[in-house]
């Protein structure tokens, strides 16, 4: 049997006895250790000849197998481990070579081009900004059943582009970008990551914030205040583990000074982009020769 590089996620002091199972075979063992696990725990992994890593990086390209270690009957541990598993899985993809060239079609199903569309569909395309036969691939993906197209677009604009929002527009775009990161949606992240950085007004700071979201470093006081960190943690949980939400999640936001209106706006943005990223990923919608981000910023 050839040697495999195994990455263990969720390793803790209470799970150290599980290492005997893996160390009985000739495999290279890695562990992703969060800051909460502490220095003493890292020392014990070194004693057992396990390579411990505290940040995500190029070392991920060597990983062959990822194994999440979950405590039985511990829902909090399950949620934490699976959130970490999702972050690492997405980060791992960034270091892998593409398996095939992206498809030339707008998405994986048939679409109707503007020049072949019915008068009704052409009118919808034109209302969404299609010019000279060009329309975003996102909207082409609706073309076989276009009835929801306008309403879906208006829904997201009413959430993010509402002048009456209490939340900062850039922060709602960050929450939307977080959903795109957590769900591995390149299309949504390209567009709304660009909008976020434009609205923030500081592209370098914006890239640092997006990097922290990718790493799960949501309590970085150099980038986020307490309320922003709380909303990002809330957004991560709602995106990855919606079945674990409860009243305490709302209470934790209120403690940081968040108003109920801000909470509603955040949930609307997160839920809206949970729909869009699954629509995009489910149909394999590709970035075309379209303009990235909003033109009015």
C-alpha positions as CSV (number, residue, x, y, z in Angstrom):
1,X,0.0,0.0,0.0
2,X,1.4,3.4,-1.0
3,X,1.8,6.0,1.7
4,X,-1.1,8.5,1.9
5,X,-1.1,11.9,3.5
6,X,-4.1,12.1,5.8
7,X,-5.4,15.3,7.3
8,X,-7.3,15.0,10.6
9,X,-9.9,17.7,11.4
10,X,-11.4,18.1,14.8
11,X,-8.6,16.4,16.7
12,X,-8.8,17.3,20.4
13,X,-7.4,16.0,23.7
14,X,-10.5,13.8,24.2
15,X,-9.9,12.2,20.8
16,X,-6.1,11.4,21.1
17,X,-6.8,7.7,21.6
18,X,-8.1,7.6,18.0
19,X,-4.6,8.3,16.7
20,X,-3.6,4.7,17.4
21,X,-5.9,3.6,14.6
22,X,-4.1,5.8,12.1
23,X,-0.6,5.3,13.4
24,X,-0.9,1.5,13.0
25,X,-0.5,2.0,9.2
26,X,2.3,3.6,7.3
27,X,0.6,7.0,6.5
28,X,1.7,10.6,6.9
29,X,-0.5,12.3,9.4
30,X,-1.4,16.0,9.4
31,X,-3.7,17.9,11.8
32,X,-5.3,21.3,11.4
33,X,-5.3,22.8,14.9
34,X,-7.3,25.9,15.6
35,X,-6.1,28.5,18.1
36,X,-8.7,27.3,20.6
37,X,-6.9,24.0,20.9
38,X,-3.9,25.5,22.7
39,X,-0.2,25.1,22.7
40,X,-0.1,22.0,25.0
41,X,-2.3,20.1,22.5
42,X,0.1,21.0,19.7
43,X,3.0,19.7,21.7
44,X,1.2,16.3,22.1
45,X,0.7,16.0,18.4
46,X,4.4,16.7,17.8
47,X,5.2,13.9,20.4
48,X,3.1,11.6,18.2
49,X,4.9,12.7,15.0
50,X,1.9,14.4,13.6
51,X,2.5,17.6,11.6
52,X,0.3,20.3,13.1
53,X,-0.8,23.3,11.0
54,X,-2.6,26.4,12.4
55,X,-3.3,28.2,9.1
56,X,-4.4,27.1,5.7
57,X,-1.8,27.3,3.0
58,X,0.1,25.5,0.2
59,X,0.7,22.5,2.4
60,X,-2.8,21.4,1.6
61,X,-1.8,20.3,-1.9
62,X,-0.1,17.3,-0.4
63,X,-3.3,16.0,1.3
64,X,-4.8,12.8,-0.2
65,X,-7.6,12.2,2.4
66,X,-9.4,14.4,4.8
67,X,-11.0,12.7,7.8
68,X,-13.3,14.7,10.2
69,X,-13.3,13.4,13.8
70,X,-16.6,14.0,15.4
71,X,-17.7,13.2,18.9
72,X,-20.8,11.1,19.2
73,X,-23.9,12.8,20.6
74,X,-22.2,16.2,20.6
75,X,-24.0,18.5,18.2
76,X,-21.8,21.5,18.9
77,X,-18.7,19.5,18.1
78,X,-20.4,18.2,14.9
79,X,-21.2,21.7,13.8
80,X,-17.7,23.0,14.5
81,X,-15.9,20.1,12.8
82,X,-18.1,20.3,9.7
83,X,-17.6,24.0,9.4
84,X,-13.9,23.5,9.5
85,X,-14.1,20.6,7.0
86,X,-16.0,22.8,4.6
87,X,-13.4,25.6,4.8
88,X,-10.5,23.2,4.2
89,X,-12.2,21.4,1.4
90,X,-12.8,24.7,-0.4
91,X,-9.2,25.9,0.3
92,X,-7.9,22.5,-1.0
93,X,-9.5,23.1,-4.3
94,X,-7.5,26.3,-4.8
95,X,-4.3,24.3,-4.8
96,X,-5.5,21.6,-7.2
97,X,-4.9,21.7,-10.9
98,X,-8.1,22.1,-12.9
99,X,-9.3,18.7,-14.1
100,X,-10.7,20.0,-17.4
101,X,-11.1,23.2,-19.3
102,X,-14.3,25.1,-18.4
103,X,-17.2,24.5,-20.7
104,X,-17.8,26.9,-23.5
105,X,-21.6,27.0,-22.9
106,X,-23.1,29.4,-20.3
107,X,-24.0,26.5,-18.1
108,X,-24.6,22.7,-18.1
109,X,-28.1,22.9,-19.5
110,X,-29.5,24.3,-22.7
111,X,-30.0,28.1,-22.9
112,X,-31.7,30.5,-25.3
113,X,-29.5,33.3,-26.8
114,X,-31.0,36.7,-27.1
115,X,-30.9,36.6,-30.9
116,X,-33.0,33.4,-30.8
117,X,-35.4,34.4,-28.1
118,X,-39.1,35.0,-28.2
119,X,-40.4,38.6,-27.9
120,X,-41.3,38.0,-24.3
121,X,-37.8,36.6,-23.4
122,X,-36.1,39.3,-25.4
123,X,-38.0,41.9,-23.4
124,X,-36.8,40.3,-20.1
125,X,-33.2,40.2,-21.3
126,X,-33.4,43.9,-22.3
127,X,-34.8,44.9,-19.0
128,X,-31.9,43.2,-17.3
129,X,-29.3,45.2,-19.2
130,X,-28.7,43.0,-22.2
131,X,-27.1,45.0,-25.0
132,X,-26.2,44.0,-28.5
133,X,-27.0,40.3,-27.9
134,X,-24.9,40.2,-24.7
135,X,-26.5,39.1,-21.4
136,X,-25.0,37.6,-18.3
137,X,-24.8,33.9,-18.3
138,X,-26.6,33.9,-14.9
139,X,-29.8,35.2,-16.7
140,X,-29.3,32.9,-19.7
141,X,-29.6,30.0,-17.3
142,X,-33.2,31.0,-16.6
143,X,-34.1,31.1,-20.3
144,X,-35.9,27.7,-20.7
145,X,-38.3,28.7,-17.9
146,X,-37.8,32.5,-17.6
147,X,-40.9,33.4,-15.4
148,X,-38.8,33.8,-12.2
149,X,-36.0,35.7,-13.8
150,X,-37.1,39.3,-13.2
151,X,-38.5,38.6,-9.7
152,X,-35.3,36.8,-8.6
153,X,-33.2,39.8,-9.8
154,X,-35.5,42.3,-8.2
155,X,-35.5,40.3,-4.9
156,X,-31.7,40.4,-4.6
157,X,-31.6,44.1,-5.5
158,X,-34.2,44.9,-2.9
159,X,-32.1,43.3,-0.3
160,X,-28.6,44.7,-1.2
161,X,-29.5,48.0,-2.9
162,X,-32.1,49.3,-0.5
163,X,-31.3,52.9,0.5
164,X,-33.4,52.3,3.7
165,X,-31.1,49.6,5.0
166,X,-29.5,50.2,8.4
167,X,-26.6,48.0,7.6
168,X,-23.6,49.3,5.7
169,X,-23.9,48.3,2.0
170,X,-20.3,47.0,1.9
171,X,-21.0,44.7,4.9
172,X,-24.0,43.1,3.3
173,X,-21.9,42.5,0.2
174,X,-19.3,40.9,2.5
175,X,-21.9,38.6,4.1
176,X,-23.0,37.7,0.5
177,X,-19.4,37.1,-0.5
178,X,-19.0,34.9,2.6
179,X,-21.8,32.7,1.4
180,X,-20.1,32.4,-2.0
181,X,-16.8,31.5,-0.3
182,X,-18.4,28.8,1.9
183,X,-20.3,27.3,-0.9
184,X,-17.4,27.4,-3.4
185,X,-19.3,29.7,-5.8
186,X,-16.6,31.4,-8.0
187,X,-19.2,33.2,-10.1
188,X,-20.9,34.9,-7.1
189,X,-17.6,35.7,-5.4
190,X,-16.2,37.3,-8.5
191,X,-19.1,39.7,-8.8
192,X,-19.9,40.4,-5.2
193,X,-16.4,40.3,-3.9
194,X,-15.7,43.1,-6.5
195,X,-18.8,45.0,-5.3
196,X,-17.7,44.6,-1.7
197,X,-14.3,46.1,-2.3
198,X,-15.6,49.0,-4.3
199,X,-18.2,49.9,-1.6
200,X,-15.6,49.5,1.1
201,X,-13.4,52.0,-0.7
202,X,-10.1,50.2,0.2
203,X,-9.3,47.2,-2.1
204,X,-6.3,46.1,-0.1
205,X,-8.3,46.0,3.2
206,X,-11.1,44.3,1.4
207,X,-8.8,41.6,0.1
208,X,-7.5,41.1,3.7
209,X,-11.1,40.8,5.0
210,X,-12.0,38.2,2.3
211,X,-8.8,36.3,3.1
212,X,-9.8,36.2,6.8
213,X,-13.3,34.9,5.8
214,X,-11.6,32.2,3.7
215,X,-9.4,31.2,6.7
216,X,-12.3,31.3,9.2
217,X,-10.4,34.1,11.1
218,X,-13.7,35.9,11.9
219,X,-12.6,37.3,15.2
220,X,-9.6,39.2,13.8
221,X,-9.8,42.5,15.7
222,X,-7.4,44.1,13.2
223,X,-10.1,43.7,10.6
224,X,-13.5,43.4,12.2
225,X,-15.2,45.0,15.2
226,X,-17.1,42.9,17.7
227,X,-20.4,43.3,15.9
228,X,-19.0,42.5,12.5
229,X,-17.3,39.4,13.9
230,X,-20.5,38.2,15.5
231,X,-22.4,38.7,12.2
232,X,-19.7,36.8,10.2
233,X,-19.9,33.9,12.7
234,X,-23.6,33.9,12.5
235,X,-23.4,33.9,8.7
236,X,-21.0,31.0,8.7
237,X,-23.3,28.9,10.9
238,X,-26.5,29.8,9.0
239,X,-24.9,28.9,5.7
240,X,-23.3,25.6,6.7
241,X,-25.4,24.4,9.6
242,X,-28.9,26.0,9.3
243,X,-30.4,23.2,11.4
244,X,-28.3,24.2,14.4
245,X,-29.7,27.8,14.6
246,X,-31.5,28.8,17.8
247,X,-32.6,31.9,19.8
248,X,-29.1,32.2,21.4
249,X,-27.7,33.1,17.9
250,X,-29.9,36.2,17.8
251,X,-29.1,37.0,21.4
252,X,-25.4,36.9,20.7
253,X,-25.9,39.5,17.9
254,X,-28.0,41.8,20.2
255,X,-25.3,41.7,22.8
256,X,-22.9,43.4,20.3
257,X,-25.3,46.2,19.7
258,X,-27.0,44.8,16.6
259,X,-30.5,45.9,16.0
260,X,-33.3,43.6,15.0
261,X,-33.5,45.4,11.7
262,X,-29.8,44.8,11.0
263,X,-30.3,41.1,12.0
264,X,-33.2,40.9,9.5
265,X,-31.1,42.5,6.7
266,X,-28.2,40.1,7.4
267,X,-30.4,37.0,7.3
268,X,-32.1,38.3,4.1
269,X,-28.6,38.7,2.4
270,X,-27.3,35.3,3.6
271,X,-30.5,33.5,2.7
272,X,-30.7,35.2,-0.7
273,X,-27.2,34.2,-1.6
274,X,-27.7,30.7,-0.3
275,X,-30.3,30.5,-3.1
276,X,-28.1,32.2,-5.8
277,X,-25.0,30.1,-5.1
278,X,-26.9,26.9,-5.2
279,X,-28.6,28.0,-8.4
280,X,-25.2,28.8,-9.9
281,X,-23.4,25.7,-8.7
282,X,-26.3,23.4,-9.5
283,X,-26.4,24.5,-13.2
284,X,-22.6,25.0,-13.5
285,X,-23.0,28.7,-14.6
286,X,-19.8,30.0,-16.0
287,X,-18.3,33.5,-16.0
288,X,-18.5,34.7,-19.6
289,X,-17.3,37.9,-21.3
290,X,-19.6,39.9,-19.0
291,X,-18.6,42.9,-16.8
292,X,-17.7,41.8,-13.3
293,X,-19.5,43.7,-10.5
294,X,-21.9,46.6,-10.6
295,X,-21.3,49.3,-13.2
296,X,-22.9,52.1,-11.0
297,X,-20.2,52.0,-8.3
